């Protein structure tokens, strides 16, 4: 490998980790008010825990990546630990985000259990492939800047030669799975004209399609970068995957929380374990004994009416 080629590839890859952190922080600033209002000030649930893990574990990884990208003189043992921790945490983030996306698909398809189990099987397969590839890659000790012909203007530590073919194979199942989920979302929108309208539910579905598309694009770019660049500054390309996954996952959770606070005349969005699904709007008509009004829920509209019957309650849907 020539010094010119190595010197050109390493700075380009090094900039990727800075770009990933910048992208994440930019989105964090844009959504921080929503995070405070819809996450921190609400009752803590599993959705809250998932959101916080995705957002702040991703932030920790990306900050660590950026630090390694500018700090020189990090020793071999520390670099080995960094590689294992960064890769493992990135997998945790992506697994959680894909779980959130699968939940969205499950609700979009009216709780189709057959489709749910198909997705779970494919989901498990990609995790197994990740673990196998990670185990193979961490067996090979990295060659650091002292063993590579790196120009003096290149900053950072933990640069090493990676098995680009195996690394690309490791990301390939994720790309296929994300593409599969994106096609499911697109198909649902295509089959349901009402999901192309201006309603809140339609906006949620379209957002899901966009997030799936973003993940497919980022994973494709990462695979290409791994294939063409044999010198990698500490798994730099994976930073883009971590940042985009965190952005998509946290925004979906925020949007699901937000829709519960907005009254709508369209189908009611009800909750069950912090999930959102479509139900017909219930109307409860309560006739109060010895009173002169009917109470119509949920609009709380009162109608004057002479009533002598015993108290009763009638519930119907439309």
C-alpha positions, 0 to 999 in steps of 0.5 A, a space after each residue: 500500500 503506497 503512502 499516498 493512497 494511505 494518506 488520502 484514505 485515512 483523512 477522508 475516513 477520519 472526517 466521517 466520524 466528525 460528520 456523524 457526531 455533527 449530524 447527531 448533535 444537530 438533530 438533538 438540538 432540533 428535538 430537545 424541546 420535544 424530548 423535555 416535554 414528551 419524554 422527561 415530563 411524562 410518566 416513565 415507561 419502557 418507551 422512555 427507557 428505550 428512548 434514553 438508551 438510544 439517544 444517550 448511548 449513541 451520543 457516548 459512542 459518537 463522542 468517543 469516536 470523535 475523541 479517538 479521531 483527534 487524540 494521538 498516542 493512544 496505546 494498543 490495549 486501549 484501542 483494542 478495548 475501544 474497538 470492542 466497546 464501540 462496535 458492541 454499543 453500535 449493535 445495541 443501538 441498531 437492535 433497539 431502533 429496529 425493534 421500534 421500527 418493527 413495532 411501527 410496522 406491526 401496528 401499520 399492518 393491524 397487528 398481523 402476527 404472521 408478519 410479526 414472526 417473519 420479521 422476528 426471524 429475520 431480525 434474529 438472523 442478522 443479529 447472529 451474523 453481527 456477532 459472528 463477524 464481530 468475533 472474527 474481526 476482534 481476533 485480529 490485532 490492529 496495526 497502528 500508525 507506527 506500522 502504517 505509512 501515515 503522513 504526519 498531518 494525519 491526527 488520531 489513533 487506533 488506525 488499523 487494517 480491517 478485513 473489508 470483505 468480512 466487515 461488508 458482509 457483516 453489514 449486508 444482512 442489516 441492509 437486506 432487513 432494512 430494505 425488507 422493512 422499507 418495502 413493507 411500509 411503502 406497500 402499506 402506503 400504496 395499498 391504503 390511499 387514506 395513508 397518503 392524506 393530511 391526517 396525523 396517522 398518515 404523517 406517522 406512516 410517511 415518516 416511517 418510510 423516510 426513516 427506513 429509506 435513510 437507514 437503507 441509504 446509510 447502510 449502503 454507503 457504509 458497505 461501499 466505504 468498507 469495501 473501498 477503504 482497507 484502512 479504517 480509523 476505529 470503525 469510522 463508517 459505522 458512526 454514520 449508521 449509529 447516528 442515523 439509527 439514533 435519529 430515526 429511532 428517537 424521532 419515531 418515539 417522539 412522534 408516537 408520544 406527540 400524537 397522543 397529545 393532539 386531539 383529532 377528528 380522524 380515527 382515535 389513536 389509543 394506547 396500549 403499553 405505549 404503542 399506538 393503534 387505530 380504533 373507532 372513536 368511542 362515544 359514551 352516552 350517560 343518562 343521569 337519574 333525577 337530572 335534566 341533562 345527557 352527558 356526551 363523551 368525549 366532547 363533554 357536550 351537554 343537552 338539556 333533556 327531561 329524564 325520569 329513568 334510572 341511571 344507565 350507560 350506553 356505549 357505541 361506536 361509529 
